[in-house]
Structure formats: structure tokens, C-alpha cells
Amino acid sequence: MSTVELTKDNFDQVVTDNDFILIDFWADWCGPCRQFAPVFEGASERHPDLVFAKVDTEAQAELAAAFEIRSIPTLMIVRENVAVFAQPGALPEAALEDLIGQARKLDMDEVRQSIEQGKTQA
């Protein structure tokens, strides 16, 4: 599956309509971003059941700012409208595959419960 280009106009719709999204925040001038691109694209072909999306931080500065993206590339995973992972840096293929596997195994009821407990303790 090819990647989806996320913009401020389609972001909410894509996240709402899909249970598992991997988002690559990138820019054309970024060397590590260009290195990570084929790894990300390859994973999208191996996992056609997941949505792989890219945010061009230059064209979508408002979206990048909303997620406080300070370094690129940054990979974010959103499951059932919850950001469960966000980390800057280009990942090698094996690390990305491991991360996808870990994210697939998450019990989202436990994740939501943990978030709620965190809110009540704050």
C-alpha cells in the first residue's frame, strides 16, 4: 500500500477512520528523512492492513507545530485515536518491524485506562 499524504485538512478524517496509523513527519531537505523514506515505504507494502501516512513539515507547518515536532524524521503511531508512540530519528527496517509488532500487541483498553489514571493523579 502506498502512503497517504496528511494535511491539516484531512488529518482528523484519516485518524478517525483508521484504527492503526504510522505517521512519518519529514521534510525534503532532511537527509535522514530521505534515508528513512524507503524503509517506511517498504513497511507499508509488508503491512497493507495498516495506514502509513506522511506529513511534510514544510508544507504542513501548522500540523507539525500542533504535535510539537522539533526534530525530523519523527515517527508517530496512532491506535484508535491515541498516540501510543512518538520518537524522532530514522529507524532501520528491523527496528521499525519490531515497533509495529509491539504496537499491534498493545491492549488499547489498558492504554486508555492508564491515560485516565494519569489524568486523575495530575
Buried (B, 14 or more C-beta within 10 A) or exposed (E): EEBBEBBBEEBEEBBEEBBBBBBBBBBEEBEBBBEBBEBBBEBBEEBEEBBBBBBBBEBBBEBBEEBEBEEBBBBBBBBBEEEBBBEEEBBEBEEBBEBBEEBEEBEBEEBEEEEEEEEEEE
